[in-house]
Amino acid sequence: MDTTLSDPLLGQVLDGRYRVEARIAVGGMATVYRALDIRLDRVLALKVMHPALAADGAFVDRFIREAKSVARLAHPNVVQVFDQGTDGGWVYLAMEYVAGCTLRDVLRERGALRPRAALDILEPVLAALGAAHRAGFVHRDMKPENVLIGDDGRVKVADFGLVRAVDTVTSTTGSVLGTVSYLAPEQIEQGTADPRVDVYACGVVLYEMLTGAKPHSGDSPAQVIYQHLNEDVPAPSALAPGLAHELDALVAAATARTPALRPADAAALLGEVLRVRGTLTEEQLDALPPRAVSVAHDNAGDRTSVLPRAMTVRPLPVDGDGTDGTDGHNVTSVLHTTDIEPPPTRRGTGRSRRPRRGLLTLLATVLVVLGVGGGVWYINSGQFTKVPPVLSRTQDQAEQRLKAAGLQVGGVKRAYSDTVDRGTVISTDPSAGSRVRGHASVGLTVSLGPRTVPVPRVAGQSLERARERLKSAGLEPGMVTREFSDEVDRGSVIRTTPDAGTDRHAGSAIALVVSKGAPVDIPDVSGEDAESARQDLTDAGLKVRIAAERVNSDYDKGQVAAQSPEPGARGAEGDTVTLTLSKGPEMVRVPDVTGSNVDDAHRKLEAAGFEVHEDRGLLGLFGDTVKRQSVAGGDEAPKGSKITITIR
């Protein structure tokens, strides 16, 4: 059944601006629509949170907070966030619309990919994640469904955990299996997530691209989770013989079960990918995995597209909503389907042959068309060539490849890079794949390797001064923690993490530990008058604040009734102690219980807030009537004080 027809948002205009046109995909937390921004007249993707989750205020606050954070992450391989808002019960996110398909669609279509195509997809994914990691974000849910491949071949990473609760489990077994297949062991065991969990997931995705299968499988999520925790990801070449062993090593490094053995973040893994790619031969890059779907005219020689070309494709499976999950864009457009040969001309029998004159005319026409077509081709394309890819090649290798393509080296610049090995090419100008005229000049930018700087010594300096020193050294001030110190003045830096003199990449964050001063035990000044209490606290190196409000207490008026922090607490020199003064005990009118029996007297006096003491003497041992009371009925006494009743 096509549930799209019953979708209440289709055709509506959210927030007076976004007209919902079609449903693209449905997830456990939100539904994604194609929409038109009628104010700017542009197509975008609208992610709308399910109403049940929109009713959870804490969840919505997290959604908005993370949306704002990701909106600041500007990277060409990250799906951009444009806007966030609410309209009635709908909470939505307006994002960049990518016409194309997901990597999951491609794997469903192609089974497995050649190493060249797999690396072409992995590199921009890692570039996007590397930028996120350096900005303090962790994706936490990397999988082929979150890798978008546009019709123009651009690769983008989507869904940085914006509408996903970490403690949510979908009810569909297939969905759970699809998610746990990419979880790092520490995510499963401890629930922790740092950049290395994304590195692990990317290693699994690379394995799947190279082999056409997930490394761990089972009939239930529990079986898959057990394998993640207890078994290493197998070498891709075990399932796809003929793959280079360097690719096995790359997958093994990214999917090490011990986080410390993996590359520190996606940028570090990208450096490894580029290094490995530079060692592979053309034959190794174009090796066809056994699970790859065989297609005619598979143009592995095309180095400009993200994926090899294909002539024929199989239709995508249809989702439950009657769509293919890609808004009508199937893999054909991404794989650049071209060059379908026309069927051969059938020869008839018993037909008269075309007159010779007509045949000559036809031949002349064909020659004219070919001549004109050739001229047009030469004017538009024939005099141009494409800049070959030389990324991660040494300078000599890059220059040789450019010369072989009939191009000149227009100059060499050098720049620092955290991800590209020293002496290898970072980029070209124009970029790889650009159309340039023959013998044109192409500039090279060659890596100087990572730029490292020593952490300056800032111990003993003020926090503000220490931050200035770090920035001047090319580093960033990081998290600040505070602790007591008998040796370092309050507000000054005790130490840095890492220690001074340690080499770090430029731009790295350096944590600072700042002194709270010498520890001070807070003295007890309860019951003292205000001036005495102030003097005692000042002598201990503390500051004093008198609260404006006073309270009733057992202490006399003007004495200290309470203090914060409490007595005995540990503070630092210069901390402030707040004192609350007493306005004396609360006075309460005493009930008259003379002549009452003992039980009634107790009940009345205790209800008024007094304690009751009995005085029976010898004559009152067997009596039950109150003859006297210590405070006469109608007089006032402090609430909580003791009233003695004499019984006869």
C-alpha positions as CSV (number, residue, x, y, z in Angstrom):
1,M,0.0,0.0,0.0
2,D,1.3,3.5,-0.8
3,T,1.4,5.3,2.5
4,T,2.6,8.4,0.8
5,L,-0.9,9.3,-0.1
6,S,-1.9,9.5,3.6
7,D,1.1,11.5,4.7
8,P,-0.4,14.6,6.4
9,L,2.5,16.9,5.5
10,L,2.5,16.5,1.8
11,G,1.4,19.7,0.1
12,Q,1.6,21.7,3.4
13,V,3.8,24.8,3.8
14,L,5.8,24.7,7.1
15,D,6.5,27.9,8.8
16,G,5.1,29.8,5.9
17,R,8.2,29.0,3.9
18,Y,8.8,25.3,3.1
19,R,6.4,23.6,0.8
20,V,6.5,19.8,1.3
21,E,6.5,18.1,-2.2
22,A,7.5,14.5,-1.8
23,R,8.6,12.0,0.8
24,I,12.2,10.8,0.4
25,A,12.8,8.4,3.3
26,V,11.4,7.4,6.7
27,G,13.6,6.6,9.7
28,G,13.0,5.7,13.3
29,M,13.4,9.3,14.5
30,A,12.3,11.4,11.5
31,T,10.9,11.6,8.0
32,V,12.8,13.3,5.2
33,Y,11.0,15.2,2.5
34,R,11.9,17.0,-0.6
35,A,10.6,20.6,-0.2
36,L,10.7,23.9,-1.9
37,D,11.9,27.1,-0.1
38,I,9.3,29.4,-1.6
39,R,11.2,32.4,-0.2
40,L,14.5,31.6,-2.0
41,D,13.0,29.4,-4.7
42,R,15.4,26.5,-4.1
43,V,14.9,22.8,-3.5
44,L,16.1,21.4,-0.2
45,A,15.6,18.4,2.1
46,L,13.3,18.8,5.1
47,K,13.9,16.5,8.0
48,V,10.8,16.4,10.3
49,M,11.0,14.8,13.7
50,H,8.2,12.3,14.5
51,P,5.5,13.9,16.6
52,A,6.0,11.5,19.4
53,L,9.6,12.6,19.8
54,A,8.7,16.3,19.3
55,A,6.7,16.1,22.5
56,D,9.9,15.3,24.5
57,G,11.3,18.7,25.5
58,A,14.8,17.3,26.3
59,F,15.0,15.5,23.0
60,V,14.0,18.7,21.1
61,D,16.5,20.8,23.0
62,R,19.2,18.3,22.0
63,F,18.0,18.3,18.4
64,I,18.2,22.1,18.2
65,R,21.6,22.3,20.0
66,E,23.2,19.7,17.7
67,A,21.6,21.3,14.6
68,K,23.3,24.6,15.5
69,S,26.6,22.9,16.0
70,V,26.6,21.0,12.7
71,A,25.4,24.2,10.9
72,R,28.8,25.7,11.7
73,L,30.6,22.7,10.1
74,A,31.2,24.1,6.6
75,H,32.8,21.4,4.4
76,P,32.1,20.5,0.8
77,N,31.6,16.8,1.7
78,V,29.1,17.4,4.5
79,V,25.4,17.9,3.9
80,Q,24.8,21.5,4.9
81,V,22.2,22.6,7.5
82,F,20.4,25.7,6.4
83,D,17.6,26.3,9.0
84,Q,15.8,24.9,12.0
85,G,12.4,25.7,13.3
86,T,9.0,24.5,14.6
87,D,5.5,24.9,13.2
88,G,2.9,23.8,15.6
89,G,3.7,20.2,16.6
90,W,6.3,19.8,13.8
91,V,10.0,20.2,14.6
92,Y,12.1,20.4,11.4
93,L,15.5,20.8,10.0
94,A,16.1,22.3,6.5
95,M,19.2,20.8,4.8
96,E,21.0,20.7,1.5
97,Y,19.2,18.4,-1.1
98,V,21.5,16.0,-2.8
99,A,20.0,14.5,-6.0
100,G,21.4,11.0,-6.4
101,C,21.5,7.9,-4.3
102,T,23.2,6.4,-1.2
103,L,26.2,4.1,-1.1
104,R,23.8,1.4,0.1
105,D,22.0,1.8,-3.2
106,V,25.3,1.5,-5.1
107,L,26.3,-1.7,-3.2
108,R,22.9,-3.2,-3.7
109,E,23.4,-2.4,-7.4
110,R,27.0,-3.4,-7.9
111,G,27.6,-6.0,-5.2
112,A,31.2,-5.0,-4.7
113,L,33.4,-2.2,-6.1
114,R,36.9,-2.1,-7.6
115,P,39.5,-0.7,-5.1
116,R,39.8,2.5,-7.2
117,A,36.1,3.2,-6.9
118,A,36.0,2.2,-3.2
119,L,38.9,4.6,-2.4
120,D,37.3,7.3,-4.5
121,I,34.3,7.2,-2.2
122,L,36.1,6.7,1.1
123,E,38.5,9.6,0.7
124,P,35.8,12.4,0.6
125,V,34.0,10.6,3.4
126,L,37.1,10.7,5.6
127,A,37.8,14.3,4.6
128,A,34.3,15.2,5.9
129,L,34.7,13.2,9.1
130,G,38.2,14.6,9.6
131,A,36.8,18.2,9.5
132,A,34.1,17.1,12.0
133,H,36.6,15.5,14.3
134,R,38.8,18.5,14.3
135,A,35.8,20.7,15.2
136,G,34.9,18.4,18.1
137,F,32.0,16.4,16.5
138,V,31.7,12.6,16.3
139,H,29.3,11.1,13.8
140,R,28.6,7.9,15.8
141,D,26.5,6.3,13.0
142,M,28.6,6.0,9.9
143,K,27.2,3.4,7.5
144,P,26.5,3.3,3.7
145,E,23.0,4.7,4.2
146,N,24.6,8.0,5.4
147,V,26.9,8.4,2.4
148,L,25.2,10.3,-0.4
149,I,26.5,10.2,-4.0
150,G,25.1,13.0,-6.1
151,D,24.2,12.7,-9.8
152,D,27.4,14.8,-10.4
153,G,29.6,12.3,-8.6
154,R,30.1,14.4,-5.5
155,V,30.2,12.4,-2.2
156,K,28.6,13.8,1.0
157,V,28.2,12.6,4.5
158,A,24.7,13.1,6.1
159,D,23.0,12.7,9.5
160,F,25.5,13.8,12.1
161,G,23.4,12.2,14.9
162,L,20.9,15.1,14.7
163,V,17.7,13.1,15.4
164,R,19.1,10.0,17.0
165,A,19.0,9.1,20.7
166,V,21.8,6.8,21.8
167,D,19.5,4.7,23.9
168,T,16.9,4.1,21.1
169,V,16.6,0.7,19.5
170,T,14.5,0.3,16.4
171,S,11.9,-2.4,16.4
172,T,12.8,-3.8,13.0
173,T,15.4,-6.5,13.2
174,G,16.9,-5.7,9.8
175,S,17.4,-2.1,10.9
176,V,19.1,-3.2,14.1
177,L,21.3,-5.5,12.2
178,G,22.2,-2.8,9.7
179,T,23.2,-0.5,12.5
180,V,25.1,-2.8,14.8
181,S,27.2,-4.0,11.9
182,Y,29.2,-0.7,12.1
183,L,29.4,-0.2,15.9
184,A,32.8,-0.2,17.5
185,P,33.4,-2.6,20.4
186,E,33.7,0.3,22.9
187,Q,30.3,1.7,21.7
188,I,28.7,-1.6,22.5
189,E,30.5,-2.3,25.8
190,Q,30.9,1.1,27.4
191,G,28.6,3.4,25.3
192,T,31.6,5.7,24.7
193,A,32.1,7.5,21.4
194,D,35.2,9.4,20.3
195,P,36.6,9.9,16.8
196,R,37.9,6.3,16.7
197,V,34.4,4.9,16.6
198,D,33.9,6.6,13.2
199,V,37.3,5.2,12.1
200,Y,36.1,1.7,13.0
201,A,32.8,2.2,11.1
202,C,34.7,3.5,8.0
203,G,36.9,0.4,8.1
204,V,33.8,-1.8,8.0
205,V,32.4,0.3,5.2
206,L,35.6,-0.2,3.2
207,Y,35.5,-3.9,3.8
208,E,31.9,-4.0,2.5
209,M,32.8,-2.0,-0.6
210,L,35.7,-4.3,-1.4
211,T,33.9,-7.6,-0.8
212,G,30.2,-6.9,-1.2
213,A,29.5,-8.3,2.3
214,K,29.5,-7.2,5.9
215,P,32.4,-8.7,8.0
216,H,30.1,-10.0,10.7
217,S,26.7,-11.6,10.2
218,G,24.1,-13.4,12.2
219,D,20.4,-14.1,12.6
220,S,20.1,-11.5,15.4
221,P,21.7,-8.3,16.6
222,A,23.1,-10.2,19.6
223,Q,25.1,-12.5,17.3
224,V,26.6,-9.6,15.4
225,I,27.4,-7.8,18.6
226,Y,29.2,-10.9,20.0
227,Q,31.4,-11.1,16.9
228,H,32.3,-7.4,17.1
229,L,33.5,-7.9,20.7
230,N,35.3,-11.2,20.2
231,E,36.4,-11.5,16.6
232,D,38.6,-9.4,14.4
233,V,37.3,-8.1,11.1
234,P,38.6,-10.6,8.5
235,A,41.0,-9.6,5.7
236,P,39.0,-8.6,2.6
237,S,41.3,-10.8,0.4
238,A,39.9,-13.8,2.2
239,L,36.5,-13.2,0.5
240,A,37.9,-11.5,-2.5
241,P,41.2,-13.2,-3.6
242,G,43.4,-11.0,-5.6
243,L,43.0,-7.8,-3.6
244,A,46.2,-6.2,-2.6
245,H,47.5,-7.1,0.9
246,E,48.0,-3.3,1.5
247,L,44.2,-3.1,1.5
248,D,44.0,-5.9,4.1
249,A,46.4,-4.0,6.3
250,L,44.3,-0.8,5.9
251,V,41.1,-2.5,7.0
252,A,42.8,-4.2,9.9
253,A,44.3,-0.9,11.2
254,A,40.9,0.9,11.0
255,T,38.9,-1.9,12.6
256,A,41.3,-2.9,15.4
257,R,39.2,-3.9,18.4
258,T,41.5,-2.0,20.8
259,P,40.8,1.8,20.1
260,A,44.4,2.8,20.8
261,L,45.6,0.7,17.9
262,R,43.4,2.5,15.4
263,P,44.3,5.9,13.7
264,A,43.4,8.7,16.1
265,D,40.8,10.2,13.8
266,A,39.4,10.3,10.3
267,A,42.2,12.7,9.1
268,A,44.8,10.3,10.3
269,L,43.0,7.4,8.5
270,L,42.8,9.5,5.3
271,G,46.6,9.9,5.4
272,E,46.9,6.2,5.6
273,V,44.4,5.7,2.7
274,L,46.4,8.2,0.5
275,R,49.7,6.5,1.4
276,V,48.3,3.0,0.6
277,R,46.8,4.3,-2.7
278,G,50.1,5.6,-3.8
279,T,51.7,2.2,-3.4
280,L,49.1,0.3,-5.5
281,T,49.6,-0.4,-9.2
282,E,47.0,0.3,-11.8
283,E,46.2,-3.4,-12.0
284,Q,45.7,-3.6,-8.2
285,L,43.4,-0.5,-8.2
286,D,41.3,-2.0,-11.0
287,A,41.1,-5.5,-9.7
288,L,37.5,-6.8,-10.0
289,P,36.2,-8.4,-6.8
290,P,34.4,-11.8,-7.3
291,R,31.1,-10.4,-5.9
292,A,31.0,-7.4,-8.3
293,V,28.0,-7.6,-10.6
294,S,29.2,-8.2,-14.1
295,V,28.2,-5.3,-16.4
296,A,28.9,-4.7,-20.1
297,H,31.3,-1.9,-21.1
298,D,32.6,-1.5,-17.6
299,N,35.0,1.4,-18.3
300,A,37.6,1.0,-15.6
301,G,39.9,3.3,-17.5
302,D,37.8,6.3,-16.7
303,R,39.6,8.0,-13.8
304,T,37.4,11.0,-13.6
305,S,34.2,9.5,-12.2
306,V,33.6,8.3,-8.7
307,L,32.5,4.9,-10.0
308,P,33.2,2.9,-13.1
309,R,30.7,3.3,-16.0
310,A,28.0,0.7,-16.6
311,M,25.8,0.1,-19.6
312,T,23.1,-1.9,-17.9
313,V,21.6,-1.7,-14.4
314,R,19.1,-3.6,-12.3
315,P,16.2,-1.7,-10.9
316,L,16.4,-0.7,-7.3
317,P,14.2,-2.4,-4.7
318,V,11.1,-0.4,-3.8
319,D,10.5,0.7,-0.2
320,G,7.3,0.3,1.6
321,D,6.2,3.8,0.7
322,G,6.3,3.0,-3.0
323,T,9.5,5.0,-3.7
324,D,13.1,3.8,-4.2
325,G,14.3,5.9,-1.3
326,T,16.2,8.3,-3.5
327,D,13.4,10.5,-4.8
328,G,13.3,9.0,-8.2
329,H,17.1,9.1,-8.8
330,N,18.5,5.6,-9.3
331,V,22.1,4.4,-9.6
332,T,22.1,4.8,-13.3
333,S,22.6,8.5,-13.1
334,V,25.5,8.1,-10.7
335,L,27.2,5.4,-12.7
336,H,27.2,7.6,-15.8
337,T,25.4,5.1,-18.1
338,T,26.5,5.7,-21.7
339,D,27.3,4.2,-25.0
340,I,24.4,1.7,-25.5
341,E,24.9,0.3,-28.9
342,P,21.9,0.3,-31.3
343,P,20.6,-3.1,-32.5
344,P,22.1,-4.4,-35.8
345,T,20.2,-3.7,-39.0
346,R,18.2,-6.7,-40.2
347,R,18.8,-7.8,-43.7
348,G,15.6,-8.4,-45.7
349,T,15.0,-11.1,-48.3
350,G,13.2,-10.7,-51.6
351,R,13.5,-6.9,-51.4
352,S,14.9,-4.9,-54.3
353,R,18.2,-3.3,-53.6
354,R,18.4,0.5,-53.2
355,P,19.5,2.2,-56.4
356,R,23.2,2.8,-56.6
357,R,22.6,6.6,-57.0
358,G,20.7,6.6,-53.7
359,L,23.5,4.7,-52.0
360,L,26.1,7.1,-53.2
361,T,24.0,10.0,-52.0
362,L,23.6,8.4,-48.5
363,L,27.3,7.7,-48.4
364,A,28.1,11.3,-49.2
365,T,25.7,12.5,-46.6
366,V,27.3,10.3,-43.9
367,L,30.8,11.6,-44.8
368,V,29.6,15.2,-44.6
369,V,28.0,14.5,-41.2
370,L,31.1,12.8,-39.9
371,G,33.3,15.6,-41.1
372,V,31.1,18.3,-39.5
373,G,30.8,16.2,-36.4
374,G,34.6,15.7,-36.2
375,G,35.1,19.4,-36.6
376,V,32.6,20.2,-33.8
377,W,34.2,17.6,-31.6
378,Y,37.7,19.1,-32.2
379,I,36.5,22.6,-31.4
380,N,34.7,21.5,-28.2
381,S,36.7,18.6,-26.9
382,G,39.4,17.4,-29.3
383,Q,41.8,20.2,-28.4
384,F,41.3,19.7,-24.7
385,T,42.6,17.1,-22.3
386,K,41.8,16.3,-18.7
387,V,44.2,16.9,-15.8
388,P,45.2,13.4,-14.6
389,P,44.9,12.6,-10.9
390,V,48.3,12.8,-9.2
391,L,47.1,13.2,-5.5
392,S,49.5,11.4,-3.1
393,R,52.1,10.8,-5.8
394,T,55.7,12.0,-5.3
395,Q,56.6,15.2,-7.1
396,D,58.7,13.2,-9.7
397,Q,55.8,10.8,-10.4
398,A,53.3,13.7,-10.7
399,E,55.5,15.6,-13.2
400,Q,56.0,12.4,-15.3
401,R,52.3,11.7,-15.4
402,L,51.5,15.4,-16.4
403,K,54.1,15.2,-19.2
404,A,52.7,11.9,-20.4
405,A,49.3,13.6,-20.7
406,G,50.8,16.4,-22.8
407,L,50.8,19.0,-20.0
408,Q,53.4,21.2,-18.5
409,V,54.3,21.7,-14.8
410,G,53.5,25.3,-14.2
411,G,55.2,25.7,-10.8
412,V,55.5,23.9,-7.5
413,K,54.2,25.3,-4.2
414,R,54.8,23.7,-0.8
415,A,52.4,23.6,2.2
416,Y,52.0,21.9,5.5
417,S,49.6,19.0,5.7
418,D,48.5,16.8,8.6
419,T,47.2,14.0,6.2
420,V,49.5,13.9,3.2
421,D,53.0,12.5,3.5
422,R,56.0,14.8,3.1
423,G,57.1,15.1,-0.6
424,T,53.8,13.9,-2.1
425,V,51.2,16.0,-3.9
426,I,48.4,17.7,-1.9
427,S,46.5,19.3,-4.9
428,T,46.8,20.5,-8.4
429,D,45.7,23.8,-10.1
430,P,43.5,23.1,-12.1
431,S,42.2,20.2,-10.1
432,A,42.2,16.6,-11.4
433,G,39.6,16.0,-14.1
434,S,39.5,19.6,-15.2
435,R,39.4,20.1,-19.0
436,V,42.4,22.2,-20.2
437,R,44.0,22.8,-23.6
438,G,46.9,20.6,-24.6
439,H,50.3,21.7,-23.4
440,A,48.7,23.9,-20.7
441,S,50.5,24.4,-17.4
442,V,49.4,22.6,-14.2
443,G,50.6,23.8,-10.8
444,L,51.5,21.4,-8.0
445,T,51.2,21.8,-4.3
446,V,53.6,19.4,-2.5
447,S,53.3,18.5,1.2
448,L,55.9,19.6,3.7
449,G,54.4,17.1,6.1
450,P,52.6,18.0,9.4
451,R,53.6,21.2,10.9
452,T,54.4,20.6,14.6
453,V,55.2,23.1,17.3
454,P,56.4,22.7,20.9
455,V,53.9,23.4,23.7
456,P,55.2,26.6,25.4
457,R,55.9,26.7,29.1
458,V,53.0,28.7,30.7
459,A,53.1,27.3,34.3
460,G,52.7,30.1,36.8
461,Q,51.1,32.5,34.3
462,S,47.6,33.8,34.5
463,L,45.0,31.9,32.5
464,E,44.5,34.9,30.1
465,R,48.2,35.2,29.5
466,A,48.6,31.4,29.0
467,R,45.9,31.4,26.4
468,E,47.6,34.2,24.5
469,R,50.9,32.3,24.6
470,L,49.3,29.2,23.2
471,K,47.7,31.1,20.3
472,S,50.9,32.8,19.5
473,A,52.6,29.4,19.3
474,G,50.0,28.2,16.7
475,L,48.0,26.1,19.2
476,E,44.5,26.4,20.6
477,P,43.6,26.7,24.3
478,G,41.6,23.7,25.3
479,M,39.6,22.5,28.3
480,V,40.3,24.2,31.6
481,T,40.1,22.3,34.9
482,R,40.9,23.6,38.4
483,E,42.5,22.1,41.4
484,F,44.0,23.1,44.8
485,S,47.7,24.1,45.0
486,D,49.8,25.2,47.9
487,E,52.5,26.4,45.5
488,V,50.7,28.2,42.6
489,D,48.7,31.4,43.1
490,R,44.9,31.2,42.6
491,G,44.0,31.8,39.0
492,S,47.5,30.9,37.6
493,V,48.3,27.8,35.5
494,I,49.7,24.8,37.3
495,R,50.5,22.7,34.1
496,T,49.4,21.8,30.6
497,T,48.3,18.6,29.0
498,P,50.5,17.6,27.1
499,D,53.5,18.9,29.1
500,A,55.5,21.9,28.0
501,G,58.0,21.1,25.3
502,T,55.9,18.3,23.7
503,D,55.6,18.6,19.9
504,R,52.0,18.9,18.7
505,H,50.4,19.6,15.3
506,A,49.6,23.3,14.7
507,G,46.1,24.0,15.8
508,S,45.9,21.2,18.4
509,A,44.0,22.0,21.6
510,I,46.1,22.1,24.8
511,A,44.3,21.5,28.1
512,L,45.1,23.8,31.1
513,V,45.1,23.1,34.8
514,V,44.5,26.2,36.8
515,S,45.1,26.7,40.5
516,K,42.2,27.3,43.0
517,G,44.8,28.4,45.5
518,A,45.8,26.7,48.8
519,P,43.0,24.6,50.3
520,V,41.1,26.0,53.3
521,D,38.9,24.2,55.8
522,I,35.8,26.3,56.4
523,P,35.5,27.2,60.2
524,D,32.2,26.9,62.1
525,V,30.9,30.3,63.1
526,S,27.4,29.3,64.0
527,G,26.0,31.2,67.0
528,E,28.7,33.9,66.7
529,D,27.7,37.5,66.2
530,A,28.2,38.9,62.7
531,E,31.4,40.8,63.5
532,S,33.1,37.9,65.3
533,A,32.2,35.5,62.5
534,R,33.5,37.9,59.8
535,Q,36.8,38.3,61.6
536,D,37.3,34.5,62.0
537,L,36.6,33.9,58.3
538,T,38.8,36.7,57.1
539,D,41.7,35.4,59.3
540,A,41.2,32.0,57.4
541,G,41.7,33.8,54.1
542,L,38.1,33.8,53.1
543,K,35.7,36.5,52.0
544,V,32.3,37.1,53.8
545,R,28.9,38.0,52.5
546,I,25.9,38.6,54.8
547,A,22.6,37.4,53.3
548,A,19.9,40.0,53.3
549,E,17.2,37.6,54.5
550,R,17.1,36.5,58.2
551,V,15.6,33.4,59.6
552,N,14.1,32.3,62.9
553,S,16.4,30.0,64.8
554,D,17.3,28.9,68.3
555,Y,20.1,31.4,68.2
556,D,19.6,34.9,69.5
557,K,18.8,37.8,67.2
558,G,21.9,38.9,65.2
559,Q,23.8,35.6,65.7
560,V,24.8,33.4,62.7
561,A,22.1,30.9,62.1
562,A,23.5,29.2,59.0
563,Q,26.6,29.4,56.6
564,S,27.4,28.3,53.1
565,P,29.6,26.3,52.4
566,E,28.9,24.3,55.6
567,P,31.4,24.1,58.4
568,G,34.2,21.6,57.6
569,A,33.9,21.9,53.9
570,R,37.1,22.4,51.9
571,G,37.4,25.7,50.0
572,A,40.2,27.7,48.5
573,E,41.8,30.9,49.7
574,G,39.6,33.8,48.5
575,D,36.4,31.8,48.3
576,T,33.3,33.6,49.7
577,V,31.3,32.3,52.6
578,T,27.7,33.4,52.9
579,L,26.3,34.0,56.4
580,T,22.6,34.0,57.3
581,L,21.8,35.8,60.6
582,S,19.1,34.8,63.1
583,K,16.1,37.0,63.9
584,G,15.6,35.0,67.1
585,P,13.2,32.2,67.9
586,E,9.7,32.3,66.6
587,M,7.3,33.4,69.4
588,V,4.1,31.4,69.8
589,R,1.0,32.0,72.0
590,V,0.8,29.3,74.7
591,P,-2.6,27.5,75.0
592,D,-4.3,27.4,78.4
593,V,-4.4,23.8,79.5
594,T,-5.0,24.3,83.3
595,G,-7.9,21.9,84.3
596,S,-7.5,19.8,81.2
597,N,-6.8,16.1,81.4
598,V,-3.2,15.1,80.6
599,D,-3.9,13.7,77.1
600,D,-5.7,16.9,76.0
601,A,-3.0,19.0,77.4
602,H,-0.3,17.2,75.5
603,R,-2.3,17.4,72.3
604,K,-2.9,21.2,72.5
605,L,0.7,22.1,73.5
606,E,2.4,19.9,70.9
607,A,0.1,21.2,68.2
608,A,1.2,24.7,69.0
609,G,4.9,23.6,68.6
610,F,6.0,23.1,72.1
611,E,7.6,20.2,73.9
612,V,5.7,18.9,77.0
613,H,7.2,17.9,80.3
614,E,5.1,16.4,83.2
615,D,5.6,17.1,86.9
616,R,3.6,14.7,88.9
617,G,5.4,14.6,92.3
618,L,4.0,12.2,94.9
619,L,0.5,13.7,94.9
620,G,0.2,13.4,91.1
621,L,1.2,9.8,90.6
622,F,-2.4,8.7,90.2
623,G,-3.9,12.1,89.0
624,D,-5.0,13.0,85.5
625,T,-5.7,16.7,85.7
626,V,-3.4,19.7,85.0
627,K,-3.2,22.0,88.0
628,R,-0.5,24.4,86.7
629,Q,1.6,25.1,83.6
630,S,5.1,26.7,83.6
631,V,4.0,29.5,81.1
632,A,0.6,30.9,81.7
633,G,-2.0,30.4,79.0
634,G,-2.1,33.4,76.6
635,D,1.5,34.3,77.1
636,E,4.1,33.9,74.3
637,A,7.1,31.5,74.4
638,P,9.7,30.5,71.8
639,K,8.4,27.9,69.4
640,G,9.9,24.5,70.2
641,S,10.6,25.4,73.8
642,K,9.6,23.2,76.8
643,I,6.3,23.7,78.7
644,T,6.1,22.0,82.1
645,I,2.6,20.9,83.3
646,T,2.0,20.0,87.0
647,I,-0.5,17.1,87.5
648,R,-2.5,16.4,90.6
